[in-house]
Structure formats: C-alpha cells, structure tokens
C-alpha cells in the first residue's frame, strides 16, 4: 500500500516538475516556501541535497526540485525545508523525487 502511494506521489511530482518554468527558481522558492527563508538559505540547503544526488546546480534543477517540494507541502502539509533537512540526513539514496516523497510521508506520520 505504501509503495503504491509513493509511486503515485512520484508520478504526480514528475509531471508537476516538468511543467514549471522560472526566471529565478530560488527567488520563487523564497516567496512560496513556508517560513521566512532567504534565497541564500534555500540555495545552501538545496545545493547540499543536489550534490548528494550528483545533480548539477542549475536553474532547471532548482525549478524542478522546488516544484517537487511545493507540491509535497500542498499535498501533505510538510514544510519544504523540513523535507530538505530529512533528505540531507538520509544521504543520496534514490532519485530526488523518490527521496523527497519518502521523507514527506515519514514526516507527515
């Protein structure tokens, strides 16, 4: 049951992430993330997680990652930076959307 739930979450996140374009994804994240986080704070946390996953730090990856995190927050109520902290602690096992979904479900319980 949990595997089906995670698969559905990941599929939804991939669709949402591919639909977003941003002129400055980090600035948008600073606006929409829950909490008063600066662009620099978000960038530092996100860069750490992207590095763990071997993903380049690019506008496209920032945009997709931000979309995944916001989508999870809207669906489960778990703050974006809390998901990133969990992901950082879990290491780079699995894809970014997979690990984000696992962290979100874990934190939501």
Phi and psi in degrees as GROMACS dihedral restraints (atoms count N, CA, C in turn):
[ dihedral_restraints ]
;  ai    aj    ak    al  type     phi  dphi    fc
    3     4     5     6     1   -65.8    20    10
    4     5     6     7     1   -35.7    20    10
    6     7     8     9     1   -64.4    20    10
    7     8     9    10     1   -40.8    20    10
    9    10    11    12     1   -64.2    20    10
   10    11    12    13     1   -40.9    20    10
   12    13    14    15     1   -62.9    20    10
   13    14    15    16     1   -45.4    20    10
   15    16    17    18     1   -64.9    20    10
   16    17    18    19     1   -39.9    20    10
   18    19    20    21     1   -62.1    20    10
   19    20    21    22     1   -43.4    20    10
   21    22    23    24     1   -62.9    20    10
   22    23    24    25     1   -42.2    20    10
   24    25    26    27     1   -62.0    20    10
   25    26    27    28     1   -47.9    20    10
   27    28    29    30     1   -61.1    20    10
   28    29    30    31     1   -44.2    20    10
   30    31    32    33     1   -61.2    20    10
   31    32    33    34     1   -44.1    20    10
   33    34    35    36     1   -62.2    20    10
   34    35    36    37     1   -42.1    20    10
   36    37    38    39     1   -66.1    20    10
   37    38    39    40     1   -39.4    20    10
   39    40    41    42     1   -64.1    20    10
   40    41    42    43     1   -40.2    20    10
   42    43    44    45     1   -65.3    20    10
   43    44    45    46     1   -44.9    20    10
   45    46    47    48     1   -64.3    20    10
   46    47    48    49     1   -41.6    20    10
   48    49    50    51     1   -66.0    20    10
   49    50    51    52     1   -37.2    20    10
   51    52    53    54     1   -76.2    20    10
   52    53    54    55     1   -14.8    20    10
   54    55    56    57     1   -89.9    20    10
   55    56    57    58     1    -6.9    20    10
   57    58    59    60     1   -98.9    20    10
   58    59    60    61     1   133.8    20    10
   60    61    62    63     1  -124.9    20    10
   61    62    63    64     1   140.7    20    10
   63    64    65    66     1  -140.5    20    10
   64    65    66    67     1   141.6    20    10
   66    67    68    69     1   -75.2    20    10
   67    68    69    70     1   -35.9    20    10
   69    70    71    72     1  -145.9    20    10
   70    71    72    73     1    93.7    20    10
   72    73    74    75     1   -60.2    20    10
   73    74    75    76     1   -39.9    20    10
   75    76    77    78     1   -64.1    20    10
   76    77    78    79     1   -37.9    20    10
   78    79    80    81     1   -65.7    20    10
   79    80    81    82     1   -40.4    20    10
   81    82    83    84     1   -63.4    20    10
   82    83    84    85     1   -40.8    20    10
   84    85    86    87     1   -61.9    20    10
   85    86    87    88     1   -40.4    20    10
   87    88    89    90     1   -62.0    20    10
   88    89    90    91     1   -27.8    20    10
   90    91    92    93     1   -81.9    20    10
   91    92    93    94     1   -40.2    20    10
   93    94    95    96     1  -100.6    20    10
   94    95    96    97     1   -19.4    20    10
   96    97    98    99     1   -63.8    20    10
   97    98    99   100     1   143.3    20    10
   99   100   101   102     1   -73.9    20    10
  100   101   102   103     1   129.2    20    10
  102   103   104   105     1   110.5    20    10
  103   104   105   106     1   165.7    20    10
  105   106   107   108     1   -98.8    20    10
  106   107   108   109     1    72.9    20    10
  108   109   110   111     1  -101.9    20    10
  109   110   111   112     1   136.5    20    10
  111   112   113   114     1   -80.0    20    10
  112   113   114   115     1   165.2    20    10
  114   115   116   117     1   -57.2    20    10
  115   116   117   118     1   -41.3    20    10
  117   118   119   120     1   -65.6    20    10
  118   119   120   121     1   -40.4    20    10
  120   121   122   123     1   -64.8    20    10
  121   122   123   124     1   -43.5    20    10
  123   124   125   126     1   -65.3    20    10
  124   125   126   127     1   -44.3    20    10
  126   127   128   129     1   -59.8    20    10
  127   128   129   130     1   -44.7    20    10
  129   130   131   132     1   -60.8    20    10
  130   131   132   133     1   -45.9    20    10
  132   133   134   135     1   -68.3    20    10
  133   134   135   136     1   -45.4    20    10
  135   136   137   138     1   -66.8    20    10
  136   137   138   139     1   -40.2    20    10
  138   139   140   141     1   -59.3    20    10
  139   140   141   142     1   -40.4    20    10
  141   142   143   144     1   -60.8    20    10
  142   143   144   145     1   -44.3    20    10
  144   145   146   147     1   -69.9    20    10
  145   146   147   148     1   -43.0    20    10
  147   148   149   150     1   -60.2    20    10
  148   149   150   151     1   -40.7    20    10
  150   151   152   153     1   -62.1    20    10
  151   152   153   154     1   -42.5    20    10
  153   154   155   156     1   -59.4    20    10
  154   155   156   157     1   -32.3    20    10
  156   157   158   159     1   -91.8    20    10
  157   158   159   160     1     1.4    20    10
  159   160   161   162     1    67.4    20    10
  160   161   162   163     1    26.7    20    10
  162   163   164   165     1   -97.4    20    10
  163   164   165   166     1   136.5    20    10
  165   166   167   168     1   -64.8    20    10
  166   167   168   169     1   147.0    20    10
  168   169   170   171     1   -86.3    20    10
  169   170   171   172     1    94.8    20    10
  171   172   173   174     1  -131.3    20    10
  172   173   174   175     1   163.3    20    10
  174   175   176   177     1   -57.7    20    10
  175   176   177   178     1   -41.4    20    10
  177   178   179   180     1   -62.1    20    10
  178   179   180   181     1   -45.9    20    10
  180   181   182   183     1   -69.1    20    10
  181   182   183   184     1   -35.4    20    10
  183   184   185   186     1   -62.3    20    10
  184   185   186   187     1   -45.6    20    10
  186   187   188   189     1   -62.2    20    10
  187   188   189   190     1   -48.0    20    10
  189   190   191   192     1   -64.2    20    10
  190   191   192   193     1   -43.7    20    10
  192   193   194   195     1   -63.2    20    10
  193   194   195   196     1   -44.2    20    10
  195   196   197   198     1   -60.0    20    10
  196   197   198   199     1   -40.9    20    10
  198   199   200   201     1   -63.0    20    10
  199   200   201   202     1   -42.3    20    10
  201   202   203   204     1   -60.6    20    10
  202   203   204   205     1   -48.3    20    10
  204   205   206   207     1   -65.1    20    10
  205   206   207   208     1   -43.2    20    10
  207   208   209   210     1   -66.5    20    10
  208   209   210   211     1   -41.0    20    10
  210   211   212   213     1   -60.8    20    10
  211   212   213   214     1   -42.8    20    10
  213   214   215   216     1   -65.1    20    10
  214   215   216   217     1   -42.2    20    10
  216   217   218   219     1   -60.7    20    10
  217   218   219   220     1   -43.1    20    10
  219   220   221   222     1   -65.9    20    10
  220   221   222   223     1   -33.6    20    10
  222   223   224   225     1   -82.3    20    10
  223   224   225   226     1   -35.3    20    10
  225   226   227   228     1  -122.4    20    10
  226   227   228   229     1    -8.6    20    10
  228   229   230   231     1    78.4    20    10
  229   230   231   232     1    11.1    20    10
  231   232   233   234     1   -92.8    20    10
  232   233   234   235     1   127.5    20    10
  234   235   236   237     1   -63.4    20    10
  235   236   237   238     1   145.3    20    10
  237   238   239   240     1   -57.6    20    10
  238   239   240   241     1   -45.1    20    10
  240   241   242   243     1   -69.6    20    10
  241   242   243   244     1   -28.6    20    10
  243   244   245   246     1   -67.1    20    10
  244   245   246   247     1   -39.7    20    10
  246   247   248   249     1   -63.3    20    10
  247   248   249   250     1   -45.3    20    10
  249   250   251   252     1   -61.1    20    10
  250   251   252   253     1   -41.1    20    10
  252   253   254   255     1   -62.3    20    10
  253   254   255   256     1   -42.4    20    10
  255   256   257   258     1   -62.0    20    10
  256   257   258   259     1   -44.4    20    10
  258   259   260   261     1   -62.4    20    10
  259   260   261   262     1   -40.1    20    10
  261   262   263   264     1   -63.1    20    10
  262   263   264   265     1   -41.7    20    10
  264   265   266   267     1   -70.5    20    10
  265   266   267   268     1   -26.3    20    10
  267   268   269   270     1   -84.7    20    10
  268   269   270   271     1   -13.2    20    10
  270   271   272   273     1    83.4    20    10
  271   272   273   274     1  -169.9    20    10
  273   274   275   276     1   -96.8    20    10
  274   275   276   277     1    35.2    20    10
  276   277   278   279     1   -82.3    20    10
  277   278   279   280     1   120.9    20    10
  279   280   281   282     1    88.3    20    10
  280   281   282   283     1   174.7    20    10
  282   283   284   285     1   -76.0    20    10
  283   284   285   286     1   163.6    20    10
  285   286   287   288     1   -56.0    20    10
  286   287   288   289     1   -52.6    20    10
  288   289   290   291     1   -62.6    20    10
  289   290   291   292     1   -36.8    20    10
  291   292   293   294     1   -63.3    20    10
  292   293   294   295     1   -50.0    20    10
  294   295   296   297     1   -67.2    20    10
  295   296   297   298     1   -37.3    20    10
  297   298   299   300     1   -61.0    20    10
  298   299   300   301     1   -42.9    20    10
  300   301   302   303     1   -65.4    20    10
  301   302   303   304     1   -42.9    20    10
  303   304   305   306     1   -62.6    20    10
  304   305   306   307     1   -46.0    20    10
  306   307   308   309     1   -61.5    20    10
  307   308   309   310     1   -43.0    20    10
  309   310   311   312     1   -62.2    20    10
  310   311   312   313     1   -47.3    20    10
  312   313   314   315     1   -63.6    20    10
  313   314   315   316     1   -41.2    20    10
  315   316   317   318     1   -63.2    20    10
  316   317   318   319     1   -46.8    20    10
  318   319   320   321     1   -69.5    20    10
  319   320   321   322     1   -28.5    20    10
  321   322   323   324     1   -75.4    20    10
  322   323   324   325     1   -20.8    20    10
